[in-house]
Amino acid sequence: MKKLLLVDYYGTCDSEGNEVGHSSKVLGEYSDLMNGYYDISAALSPCLVSKISDKQLKDFRRIYSLKYNICMENVQSIWKRVKDKFKLFYNLHQVFRIHDCDIMWFYRTDFFLSLYLLLFVSRKKKYPKMVILIYQKSFGQDIFGRILNHIYYSGFQKVDAIISTQNGFKEFKKPILYIPDYYYDTEKYEKYKSTEKVDKVVCVGTMSPYKQIIPLVKAFNRNGFPLDIRGRFYDKEQYRQALEGKNDNIVIENVILTEEEYYYAIAQAKYAVLPYDMGQYQCRTSGVLQECMFLDTIAIAPKQLLQQNRIEGIGYSNIEELADAAFFENKVAPDNRTKKVEFDKEEVGRRLREFMNSV
């Protein structure tokens, strides 16, 4: 049986070391798909190691704890951002010292993995096979974006195969598999779908710099529609401004939701808004958008995001459009039944294992 190493060198957490984001969830989903077909280990930041339950632990041959987490608080500090990049590089240095595997699968990646590969990984040295999962196609077409794209594509030429959550990436000239961010597991999601829908909008997950939280609050102050914002705020000043500027129709909680709380929050709302700033979030996928589809909640999102993910929802060109109360009148739930087929757990698992066997 081949040895597979699942890698997240970029574990994000709050100041108390609590995980922020969906990495441990994704780790659980991928290990579930590969369990019994591969001998699985994982190399993870400490905050992710601490999230592995005793039940999950039996699925892994070994867990390697990397040195650093990446704390998502005080993200505006330039010095902190520089230090974080050194932490990423050190974690990657640790990963590339692990040779007890046949395949390294970097299931969470960013630009700095590509830069590390470009600078420090020699084609002359023998490494395990490298597979990367990519969420982002491009950094834009301005001068700076084209420079980043060149580094991004050059570094990733050194890997053996690519898994993508979007179609495309022909520029790499590598074996490529498309799979969605998350798969649809009937056993997991069906229990939430019996929840009675409430005529309100929710915004859940991590309140990252990519999300237009203050413009969203201003828009709902004007339209008067119920809005629940529940998730961890990276920026404490943004949280303070949102609280002080909201009207009574808006509820805001700075909290890390459990998986169950997260699913119930989406399932019981008629709408879920994804207020991404597409100037910063272009060419990416959205797991929350997919889970809205799984839980029959109508997604309200930038038209570009819906088009990129090929999922039906209610699109807007500018977040200020949400300020008009008429925006929510006579909206019909989109029909994503045919789209759901590609998210089926068994089909995703079959294609993933077939692809890994070919690497």
C-alpha positions as CSV (number, residue, x, y, z in Angstrom):
1,M,0.0,0.0,0.0
2,K,1.4,3.4,-1.0
3,K,2.2,5.9,1.7
4,L,0.3,9.3,1.4
5,L,1.3,12.4,3.3
6,L,-1.4,15.1,3.6
7,V,0.2,18.5,4.2
8,D,-1.1,21.8,5.6
9,Y,1.9,24.0,6.3
10,Y,-0.4,27.1,6.8
11,G,-2.6,26.3,9.8
12,T,-4.4,29.5,10.7
13,C,-5.6,30.3,14.2
14,D,-6.6,33.0,16.6
15,S,-4.4,34.4,19.4
16,E,-5.5,31.5,21.7
17,G,-4.4,28.9,19.2
18,N,-7.9,27.9,18.1
19,E,-8.1,26.9,14.4
20,V,-9.7,29.5,12.1
21,G,-11.0,28.2,8.8
22,H,-11.9,24.8,7.3
23,S,-8.6,23.0,7.1
24,S,-9.3,20.3,9.7
25,K,-12.7,19.6,8.0
26,V,-11.0,19.2,4.6
27,L,-8.3,16.9,6.2
28,G,-11.1,14.8,7.6
29,E,-12.9,14.6,4.3
30,Y,-9.8,13.7,2.3
31,S,-8.6,11.1,4.8
32,D,-12.0,9.5,4.7
33,L,-11.9,9.2,0.9
34,M,-8.4,7.7,0.9
35,N,-8.6,5.5,4.1
36,G,-8.1,1.9,3.3
37,Y,-6.6,2.6,-0.1
38,Y,-3.5,4.4,1.1
39,D,-1.3,4.4,4.3
40,I,-2.0,7.9,5.4
41,S,0.1,10.3,7.5
42,A,-0.3,14.1,7.9
43,A,2.1,17.1,8.4
44,L,0.2,19.9,10.1
45,S,0.5,23.1,12.0
46,P,0.0,22.7,15.8
47,C,-3.6,24.1,15.8
48,L,-4.7,21.5,13.3
49,V,-3.0,18.6,15.2
50,S,-5.0,19.6,18.3
51,K,-8.3,19.4,16.3
52,I,-7.8,15.7,15.3
53,S,-10.2,13.7,17.4
54,D,-9.4,10.3,18.9
55,K,-11.8,8.8,16.4
56,Q,-10.0,10.4,13.4
57,L,-6.5,9.6,14.8
58,K,-6.9,5.9,14.0
59,D,-7.0,6.8,10.3
60,F,-3.4,8.1,10.3
61,R,-0.2,6.1,10.5
62,R,1.6,9.1,11.9
63,I,1.0,12.8,12.6
64,Y,3.9,15.3,12.1
65,S,3.5,18.5,14.0
66,L,5.1,21.5,12.3
67,K,6.6,24.3,14.3
68,Y,4.3,27.3,13.5
69,N,0.7,28.3,13.4
70,I,-0.2,31.5,11.5
71,C,-2.2,33.8,13.8
72,M,-4.8,35.7,11.8
73,E,-5.1,38.6,14.3
74,N,-3.2,41.9,13.7
75,V,-2.9,41.0,10.1
76,Q,-2.4,44.6,9.0
77,S,1.0,44.7,10.6
78,I,3.7,44.6,7.9
79,W,6.3,43.2,10.3
80,K,3.9,40.4,11.3
81,R,3.2,39.6,7.7
82,V,6.9,39.3,7.0
83,K,7.5,37.1,10.0
84,D,4.6,34.9,8.9
85,K,6.3,34.2,5.6
86,F,9.4,33.0,7.4
87,K,7.2,30.8,9.5
88,L,5.6,29.3,6.3
89,F,9.1,28.7,4.8
90,Y,10.3,27.0,8.0
91,N,7.2,24.8,8.1
92,L,7.8,23.8,4.5
93,H,11.5,23.1,5.3
94,Q,10.3,20.6,7.9
95,V,7.9,19.0,5.4
96,F,10.6,18.5,2.8
97,R,12.7,16.7,5.4
98,I,10.0,14.0,5.6
99,H,10.9,11.1,3.2
100,D,8.8,8.3,4.7
101,C,6.0,8.7,2.0
102,D,5.5,8.0,-1.6
103,I,3.3,11.0,-2.3
104,M,3.1,14.4,-0.6
105,W,-0.3,16.0,-1.1
106,F,-0.3,19.7,-0.3
107,Y,-4.1,20.0,0.1
108,R,-3.9,23.6,1.1
109,T,-1.6,25.9,-0.9
110,D,-0.8,29.5,-1.5
111,F,1.6,31.6,-3.5
112,F,4.5,31.0,-1.0
113,L,4.5,27.3,-1.6
114,S,5.2,28.1,-5.3
115,L,7.9,30.5,-4.3
116,Y,9.5,28.0,-2.0
117,L,9.5,25.4,-4.7
118,L,11.1,27.8,-7.1
119,L,13.9,28.9,-4.7
120,F,14.7,25.8,-2.7
121,V,13.5,22.6,-4.4
122,S,16.0,21.2,-6.9
123,R,14.9,18.9,-9.7
124,K,18.2,17.1,-9.2
125,K,17.3,16.0,-5.7
126,K,15.0,13.0,-5.2
127,Y,11.7,13.8,-3.4
128,P,8.5,11.9,-3.0
129,K,5.9,12.6,-5.7
130,M,4.4,16.0,-5.2
131,V,0.7,16.7,-5.7
132,I,-0.8,20.1,-5.0
133,L,-4.4,21.3,-4.7
134,I,-4.9,24.8,-6.2
135,Y,-7.8,27.1,-5.4
136,Q,-6.7,30.2,-7.3
137,K,-6.1,30.5,-11.1
138,S,-4.6,34.0,-11.3
139,F,-3.5,37.1,-9.4
140,G,-4.8,39.5,-12.1
141,Q,-3.4,40.9,-15.4
142,D,-1.9,44.2,-14.2
143,I,1.9,44.4,-14.1
144,F,2.2,43.2,-10.5
145,G,-0.4,40.4,-11.1
146,R,1.5,39.1,-14.1
147,I,4.8,39.0,-12.1
148,L,3.0,37.0,-9.4
149,N,1.5,34.7,-12.0
150,H,4.9,34.0,-13.6
151,I,6.3,33.0,-10.2
152,Y,3.2,31.0,-9.3
153,Y,3.2,29.0,-12.5
154,S,7.0,28.6,-12.6
155,G,7.2,27.2,-9.1
156,F,4.4,24.7,-9.6
157,Q,6.0,23.3,-12.7
158,K,8.2,21.3,-10.3
159,V,5.3,19.3,-8.9
160,D,4.2,16.0,-10.4
161,A,0.4,16.5,-10.6
162,I,-2.3,19.1,-9.8
163,I,-5.7,18.9,-8.3
164,S,-7.9,21.9,-8.9
165,T,-11.1,23.1,-7.5
166,Q,-11.7,24.9,-10.8
167,N,-11.6,23.8,-14.3
168,G,-8.6,25.0,-16.4
169,F,-4.9,25.3,-15.4
170,K,-3.8,23.9,-18.8
171,E,-0.8,26.2,-18.6
172,F,0.9,23.8,-16.2
173,K,1.1,21.0,-18.7
174,K,0.8,18.5,-15.8
175,P,-1.7,15.8,-15.1
176,I,-4.7,17.6,-13.7
177,L,-7.8,16.5,-11.8
178,Y,-10.8,18.7,-11.1
179,I,-12.7,18.1,-7.8
180,P,-14.9,20.4,-5.8
181,D,-13.9,22.1,-2.6
182,Y,-16.3,19.8,-0.7
183,Y,-18.2,16.6,-1.6
184,Y,-21.8,16.0,-0.8
185,D,-22.2,13.4,1.9
186,T,-25.9,12.5,2.4
187,E,-25.2,11.2,5.9
188,K,-23.6,14.5,6.9
189,Y,-26.0,17.0,5.4
190,E,-29.5,15.4,5.4
191,K,-30.1,16.0,9.2
192,Y,-29.8,19.7,8.8
193,K,-32.1,20.0,5.8
194,S,-35.2,19.3,7.9
195,T,-34.6,22.6,9.7
196,E,-37.4,25.1,9.1
197,K,-36.3,28.1,7.0
198,V,-36.4,31.6,8.6
199,D,-36.9,34.6,6.3
200,K,-33.5,36.1,7.0
201,V,-29.9,36.4,5.7
202,V,-26.8,34.9,7.3
203,C,-23.2,35.7,6.8
204,V,-21.0,32.9,8.4
205,G,-17.5,31.7,8.5
206,T,-14.3,33.7,8.9
207,M,-14.7,37.5,8.5
208,S,-11.5,37.9,6.5
209,P,-10.1,41.0,4.7
210,Y,-11.7,39.6,1.5
211,K,-15.2,40.2,2.9
212,Q,-16.9,43.6,2.7
213,I,-18.4,43.5,6.1
214,I,-18.8,47.3,6.8
215,P,-20.5,47.9,3.4
216,L,-22.7,44.9,4.1
217,V,-23.8,46.3,7.4
218,K,-24.5,49.7,5.8
219,A,-26.6,48.1,3.1
220,F,-28.8,46.1,5.6
221,N,-29.1,49.2,7.8
222,R,-31.0,50.7,4.8
223,N,-33.0,47.8,3.7
224,G,-34.2,46.7,7.2
225,F,-34.0,43.0,6.3
226,P,-32.8,40.6,9.1
227,L,-29.1,39.8,8.9
228,D,-27.1,37.5,11.2
229,I,-23.3,37.9,10.9
230,R,-21.6,35.1,12.9
231,G,-18.0,34.2,12.6
232,R,-14.4,35.0,13.7
233,F,-13.3,38.6,12.8
234,Y,-9.6,38.9,11.9
235,D,-9.8,42.6,12.4
236,K,-10.9,43.8,15.8
237,E,-11.3,47.4,14.6
238,Q,-13.6,46.1,11.8
239,Y,-15.7,44.2,14.4
240,R,-16.0,47.3,16.6
241,Q,-17.1,49.5,13.7
242,A,-19.6,46.9,12.6
243,L,-21.1,46.7,16.1
244,E,-21.3,50.4,16.6
245,G,-22.7,51.1,13.1
246,K,-25.4,48.4,13.0
247,N,-29.2,48.8,13.3
248,D,-31.5,46.5,15.3
249,N,-32.2,44.3,12.3
250,I,-28.6,43.1,12.4
251,V,-27.0,40.6,14.8
252,I,-23.2,40.3,14.9
253,E,-21.2,37.7,16.9
254,N,-17.5,37.4,16.9
255,V,-17.3,33.7,17.5
256,I,-15.7,30.5,16.1
257,L,-18.7,28.3,15.2
258,T,-18.6,24.6,15.7
259,E,-19.2,22.5,12.6
260,E,-22.8,21.8,13.8
261,E,-23.5,25.5,14.6
262,Y,-22.1,26.5,11.2
263,Y,-24.4,24.0,9.3
264,Y,-27.5,24.9,11.3
265,A,-26.8,28.6,10.8
266,I,-26.9,28.1,7.0
267,A,-29.7,25.5,7.0
268,Q,-32.2,27.6,8.9
269,A,-31.7,30.8,6.8
270,K,-33.5,31.4,3.6
271,Y,-30.5,33.3,2.3
272,A,-26.8,33.3,2.9
273,V,-24.7,36.3,1.7
274,L,-21.1,36.0,0.6
275,P,-19.9,39.6,0.5
276,Y,-16.5,39.0,-1.1
277,D,-14.5,41.9,-2.5
278,M,-13.8,40.4,-5.9
279,G,-10.9,42.8,-6.4
280,Q,-9.1,40.7,-3.9
281,Y,-10.9,37.4,-4.3
282,Q,-10.8,36.9,-8.1
283,C,-10.4,33.5,-9.7
284,R,-11.2,31.5,-6.5
285,T,-13.7,29.0,-5.4
286,S,-15.9,29.2,-2.3
287,G,-16.7,26.2,-0.1
288,V,-19.5,28.2,1.7
289,L,-21.2,28.7,-1.7
290,Q,-21.2,25.0,-2.3
291,E,-22.6,24.2,1.2
292,C,-25.4,26.7,0.6
293,M,-26.3,24.5,-2.4
294,F,-26.1,21.3,-0.2
295,L,-28.4,22.8,2.4
296,D,-30.9,24.4,0.0
297,T,-30.1,28.0,1.1
298,I,-30.2,30.7,-1.5
299,A,-26.7,32.2,-2.0
300,I,-26.5,36.0,-2.5
301,A,-23.0,36.7,-3.9
302,P,-21.1,38.8,-6.5
303,K,-22.1,37.6,-10.0
304,Q,-18.5,36.9,-10.8
305,L,-18.2,34.5,-7.9
306,L,-21.3,32.6,-8.9
307,Q,-20.1,32.4,-12.5
308,Q,-16.6,31.2,-11.4
309,N,-18.1,28.4,-9.4
310,R,-20.9,27.7,-11.9
311,I,-23.5,27.6,-9.1
312,E,-26.9,29.3,-9.4
313,G,-27.7,32.0,-6.8
314,I,-28.8,35.6,-6.7
315,G,-26.0,37.8,-8.0
316,Y,-25.1,41.4,-7.6
317,S,-22.6,43.7,-9.3
318,N,-22.2,46.0,-6.4
319,I,-22.9,45.3,-2.7
320,E,-24.8,48.6,-2.5
321,E,-27.6,46.9,-4.5
322,L,-28.5,45.0,-1.3
323,A,-29.5,48.3,0.3
324,D,-32.8,48.2,-1.8
325,A,-35.4,46.3,0.2
326,A,-37.0,45.2,-3.2
327,F,-33.9,43.1,-3.8
328,F,-35.4,40.4,-1.7
329,E,-38.9,40.4,-3.1
330,N,-40.2,37.5,-5.2
331,K,-36.8,35.7,-5.3
332,V,-37.1,32.1,-6.4
333,A,-34.7,29.5,-5.1
334,P,-32.3,28.5,-7.9
335,D,-32.4,24.9,-9.2
336,N,-29.0,23.3,-8.6
337,R,-30.1,19.7,-8.8
338,T,-28.2,18.8,-11.9
339,K,-25.1,20.6,-10.5
340,K,-25.1,18.5,-7.3
341,V,-24.3,15.4,-9.3
342,E,-20.6,16.3,-9.6
343,F,-20.3,16.7,-5.8
344,D,-21.4,13.2,-5.0
345,K,-19.0,11.7,-2.4
346,E,-18.6,8.3,-4.1
347,E,-17.9,9.8,-7.5
348,V,-15.4,12.3,-6.1
349,G,-13.6,9.6,-4.1
350,R,-13.4,7.3,-7.1
351,R,-11.9,10.0,-9.4
352,L,-9.5,11.1,-6.7
353,R,-8.2,7.6,-6.0
354,E,-7.9,6.8,-9.7
355,F,-5.9,10.0,-10.2
356,M,-3.5,9.4,-7.2
357,N,-2.9,5.9,-8.5
358,S,-1.7,7.3,-11.8
359,V,0.8,9.7,-10.2
